[in-house]
Amino acid sequence: MRHPARLGTALALALATAGCSTAAGGGAGADARPSADAVTVTSCGRQVTLAEPPRRTVALDQTSTETLLELGVHDRMAGTANLKTKIPARYEAAYATVPVIAPKIATAEQLRAATPDFVVAGSADLFTEDRAGTREELDALDVPTFVSAVDCPRQNPAGTTPFDLLFSDYENLGKLFGARQRAGELAAEQRAAVAKAGETASKVPQGAERPSVVYLYSVFNGMPYVAGRSGLPSEMSRIVGARNAFDDVDEDWPEVTWEEVAQRDPDFIVIGDLSERGRPGDSAAEKRAEMARHPVTSKLAAVRDHKVLEVPGIELDPSVRSVHALGLLAKGMEDLGYVR
């Protein structure tokens, strides 16, 4: 098989003998004539074909790890990496059976040492030469790769929402793992949760009267990071009938100033609690304190009147947990008096 020399012959051979026999990818090393039982899906503009369900999957981040745990395929996982917060209690027993190949972002060497036959990631930037290796490199080793549709905006149909893309991930992974029933159930459960949260929008004033919201994700070196137009919170806002105050910024989590936050004068503020990450400014309490003591934001009505909601920060990025934050947002708007 072809493989970049820098990966090391020993690692490549270990992967080839232990991990390559169970799957066929969509790149240079793929079988040109997959078996009649092979399953093919499209992932981030690339076809992924598996001759049979994977047996040694590595998930490169917490998002993809929790999706696979939710689908009940932990017994076919050979590794996980890049855990940012605690695993929810409902996944703990299954997660304990999965080897952690890297506490943070996995390198190519760490990935190949796990001899995977399939690799899943929530974002395309985990598949780079200085990280786990490119998708092309792994294809050359007959190791198919899958990237969440949420991170591939150019390949998605116009008008497709982030939640639609999450549900398509569940269904595509369900096909590849032979777990279609569970994937269908999960997508149906979460579609129902989105629809329930959407009932809030019909009870909220529309047009210019829609309540505006700032999502405060983190504070680093005293500077706030908020949700921009391309992040999931903008879609959450639309669903519940609110308006993201930073919808004019085409980024997921742009760094802004406290003065810019004050200029937007949001009706309420959603704080992403990242306490488990443990960095300065991550906890909800620290963010509340920063807003309360800052000479500009302390004067905001939303701060003075305590119109602040707290949600788990990790749930503000697309994942199997995101519908929970959406439900908290809908309930919080009702508690704050925006729902008639």
C-alpha positions in Angstrom: 0.0 0.0 0.0 1.0 3.6 -0.6 1.8 5.6 2.5 3.7 8.8 3.3 7.2 7.9 4.4 7.0 10.2 7.4 4.3 8.0 8.9 6.9 5.2 9.5 6.9 1.8 7.8 6.3 -0.1 11.0 3.2 1.9 11.9 1.8 1.6 8.4 2.4 -2.2 8.3 0.8 -2.6 11.8 -2.3 -0.8 10.6 -2.4 -2.7 7.3 -2.3 -6.1 9.0 -4.5 -5.4 12.0 -7.0 -2.9 10.7 -7.4 -2.9 6.9 -9.0 -6.2 6.3 -12.5 -5.2 7.5 -13.3 -2.1 5.5 -13.0 -0.5 2.1 -12.6 3.2 1.8 -13.4 5.7 -1.0 -9.8 6.6 -2.0 -6.8 5.2 -3.6 -6.7 2.1 -1.5 -10.4 1.2 -1.9 -11.7 -2.0 -3.5 -13.0 -0.9 -6.9 -15.7 -3.5 -6.8 -17.2 -3.6 -3.3 -19.3 -6.6 -2.3 -23.0 -6.7 -2.7 -23.4 -6.1 1.0 -21.2 -3.0 1.1 -22.7 0.2 2.3 -21.9 3.6 0.8 -22.6 7.1 2.2 -21.3 10.5 1.4 -19.3 12.3 4.1 -18.1 15.9 3.5 -18.0 15.5 -0.2 -16.4 12.0 -0.2 -17.9 8.6 -0.7 -17.3 6.2 2.2 -17.8 2.6 1.5 -17.6 -0.2 4.0 -17.7 -3.8 3.0 -19.0 -4.7 6.5 -19.6 -2.9 9.7 -16.4 -1.6 11.3 -14.9 -3.4 14.2 -12.1 -1.0 15.3 -13.4 2.5 15.1 -11.5 5.5 16.5 -13.4 8.6 17.3 -11.1 11.7 17.2 -13.2 14.0 19.5 -15.8 14.0 22.1 -18.7 14.9 19.8 -18.2 11.8 17.6 -17.4 9.6 20.6 -20.7 10.5 22.3 -22.6 9.9 19.0 -21.2 6.4 18.7 -22.0 5.7 22.4 -25.5 6.9 21.8 -25.8 4.5 18.9 -24.7 1.7 21.1 -21.6 0.6 19.2 -19.0 1.1 21.9 -18.0 -2.6 21.6 -16.7 -1.7 18.1 -14.5 1.2 19.2 -10.7 0.9 19.4 -10.1 4.4 20.7 -11.2 7.9 21.6 -9.4 11.2 22.0 -9.8 14.9 22.8 -12.2 14.7 25.8 -13.1 18.3 26.7 -15.6 17.8 29.5 -16.9 14.9 31.6 -18.8 12.2 29.8 -22.5 12.2 30.8 -23.5 9.6 33.4 -25.6 7.7 30.9 -22.4 6.9 28.8 -19.9 6.3 31.6 -20.1 2.5 31.6 -19.8 2.2 27.9 -17.1 4.9 27.7 -15.0 3.0 30.3 -14.6 0.2 27.8 -13.0 2.4 25.1 -9.3 3.0 25.1 -8.2 6.7 25.3 -5.5 7.0 22.6 -4.8 10.6 23.4 -6.1 13.0 26.1 -6.1 15.8 23.6 -5.9 15.9 19.8 -4.5 12.6 18.5 -1.4 12.5 16.3 -1.0 10.3 13.3 1.3 8.0 15.3 -1.3 7.6 18.1 -4.1 6.9 15.6 -2.2 4.3 13.7 -1.0 2.6 16.9 -4.7 1.9 17.6 -4.9 0.0 14.2 -8.4 1.4 13.3 -10.5 0.2 10.4 -12.7 3.3 10.5 -12.1 6.9 11.8 -14.8 9.4 12.8 -14.5 13.1 13.6 -16.8 15.9 14.3 -14.7 18.4 12.4 -12.6 18.2 9.3 -9.6 20.0 10.9 -8.7 16.9 12.9 -7.7 15.3 9.6 -4.6 17.3 8.8 -1.0 16.3 8.2 0.1 17.6 11.7 -2.8 15.9 13.4 -4.3 12.5 12.6 -3.3 12.7 9.0 -5.3 13.7 6.0 -8.3 11.7 4.7 -6.3 11.0 1.6 -3.4 9.5 3.6 -5.8 7.2 5.5 -7.6 6.2 2.3 -4.2 5.1 1.0 -4.0 2.8 4.0 -7.6 1.4 3.3 -8.9 3.2 6.4 -12.2 5.0 5.6 -13.0 8.3 7.4 -16.2 10.1 8.3 -16.6 13.8 9.1 -19.8 15.3 10.5 -21.9 17.0 7.9 -22.2 20.0 10.3 -18.6 20.9 9.5 -19.0 20.8 5.7 -21.2 23.8 4.8 -20.1 23.9 1.1 -21.2 20.3 0.5 -24.6 20.7 2.1 -27.9 21.6 0.3 -29.0 25.2 0.7 -31.4 25.7 3.5 -30.3 22.6 5.5 -30.2 23.4 9.2 -27.5 22.2 11.6 -30.0 19.9 13.3 -30.9 18.4 10.0 -27.2 17.7 9.4 -26.8 16.1 12.9 -29.7 13.8 12.2 -28.2 12.9 8.8 -25.0 12.0 10.7 -26.9 9.6 12.9 -28.6 7.9 10.0 -25.4 7.6 7.9 -23.4 6.2 10.8 -26.3 3.9 11.5 -26.1 2.5 8.0 -22.4 2.0 8.2 -22.5 0.3 11.6 -25.6 -1.8 10.9 -27.4 0.2 13.6 -30.2 1.7 11.5 -32.9 1.1 14.0 -31.2 2.9 16.8 -30.1 5.7 14.5 -33.6 6.2 13.3 -35.0 6.2 16.8 -32.4 8.8 17.9 -33.1 11.0 14.9 -36.9 10.8 15.6 -36.4 11.5 19.3 -34.4 14.6 18.6 -36.6 15.8 15.8 -39.5 15.7 18.3 -37.4 17.7 20.8 -36.7 20.4 18.1 -40.4 20.5 17.2 -41.4 20.9 20.8 -38.9 23.8 21.3 -40.2 25.3 18.1 -43.6 25.7 19.7 -42.2 28.5 21.7 -41.7 30.6 18.6 -45.5 30.8 17.9 -45.9 32.4 21.4 -43.2 35.0 21.1 -43.6 38.5 19.5 -42.2 38.4 15.9 -40.5 41.0 13.7 -38.6 43.8 15.5 -40.2 42.8 18.8 -38.3 39.5 18.9 -36.1 39.3 22.0 -32.4 39.5 21.2 -29.8 37.4 22.9 -26.1 37.3 23.3 -24.5 33.8 23.8 -21.4 34.2 25.9 -19.3 31.1 25.3 -16.0 32.0 27.0 -13.9 34.8 28.4 -10.1 34.6 27.5 -7.7 37.2 28.7 -10.6 39.3 29.7 -12.2 39.2 26.2 -15.6 37.7 25.5 -16.2 35.1 22.8 -19.8 35.1 21.6 -21.9 33.2 19.1 -21.8 34.5 15.5 -24.1 33.8 12.6 -22.5 30.5 11.5 -22.7 28.8 14.9 -25.5 26.6 16.2 -27.0 29.2 18.6 -28.2 31.3 15.7 -30.3 28.3 14.6 -31.4 27.7 18.2 -32.5 31.3 18.3 -34.6 31.0 15.2 -36.3 27.9 16.4 -37.5 29.5 19.7 -38.3 32.9 18.1 -35.4 34.9 19.4 -32.7 36.8 17.5 -28.9 36.3 17.9 -27.6 39.8 18.5 -24.3 38.9 16.7 -26.0 37.5 13.6 -24.1 39.9 11.4 -20.8 38.3 12.2 -20.1 35.4 9.9 -18.1 33.2 12.4 -19.0 30.5 14.9 -17.4 32.1 18.0 -15.9 35.5 17.3 -13.9 37.4 19.8 -15.5 40.8 20.5 -15.2 43.5 23.1 -17.5 44.1 26.1 -18.3 47.5 24.5 -19.6 45.6 21.4 -21.8 43.5 23.7 -23.2 46.6 25.4 -23.9 48.2 22.0 -26.1 45.3 21.0 -28.0 45.7 24.3 -29.5 42.2 24.3 -32.8 41.5 26.0 -31.2 38.5 27.7 -27.9 36.6 27.8 -27.1 32.9 27.6 -23.9 31.8 29.3 -22.2 28.6 28.2 -20.9 27.0 31.4 -17.5 25.4 30.7 -16.5 24.8 34.3 -15.3 21.2 33.6 -12.8 22.5 31.1 -11.1 24.4 33.9 -9.6 27.4 32.1 -9.7 30.9 33.7 -13.0 32.5 32.7 -14.7 29.3 31.8 -17.3 28.9 34.6 -20.7 30.6 34.5 -19.9 32.2 37.8 -16.8 33.9 36.5 -18.6 35.1 33.4 -21.4 36.6 35.5 -18.9 38.3 37.8 -17.0 39.7 34.8 -20.2 41.2 33.4 -21.3 42.6 36.7 -18.0 44.4 37.4 -17.3 45.7 33.9 -18.1 49.4 33.7 -20.1 49.0 30.5 -21.9 45.6 30.7 -22.8 46.2 34.3 -25.2 48.9 33.1 -27.0 46.5 30.7 -30.7 45.9 31.7 -30.1 42.1 31.0 -27.3 42.1 33.6 -29.0 44.4 36.2 -32.3 42.5 36.0 -30.6 39.1 36.0 -32.0 38.1 32.6 -29.3 35.5 32.2 -29.6 31.8 31.4 -27.0 29.1 31.9 -26.5 26.1 29.7 -23.7 23.5 29.4 -21.2 25.2 27.1 -20.4 22.0 25.1 -24.1 21.8 24.1 -23.8 25.1 22.2 -21.7 23.3 19.6 -23.4 20.7 17.4 -23.5 17.3 19.1 -25.9 14.6 20.3 -26.4 16.8 23.4 -27.5 20.0 21.6 -31.2 19.4 21.8 -30.9 19.5 25.6 -29.5 23.1 25.4 -32.3 24.0 22.9 -34.9 22.8 25.5 -33.2 24.8 28.2 -33.3 27.9 26.0 -37.0 27.4 25.2 -37.8 26.9 28.9 -35.6 29.9 29.9 -37.4 32.2 27.5 -40.7 31.2 29.1 -39.3 31.8 32.6 -38.1 35.2 31.6 -41.5 36.2 30.4 -40.9 36.3 26.6 -43.5 33.5 25.9 -47.1 34.7 25.8 
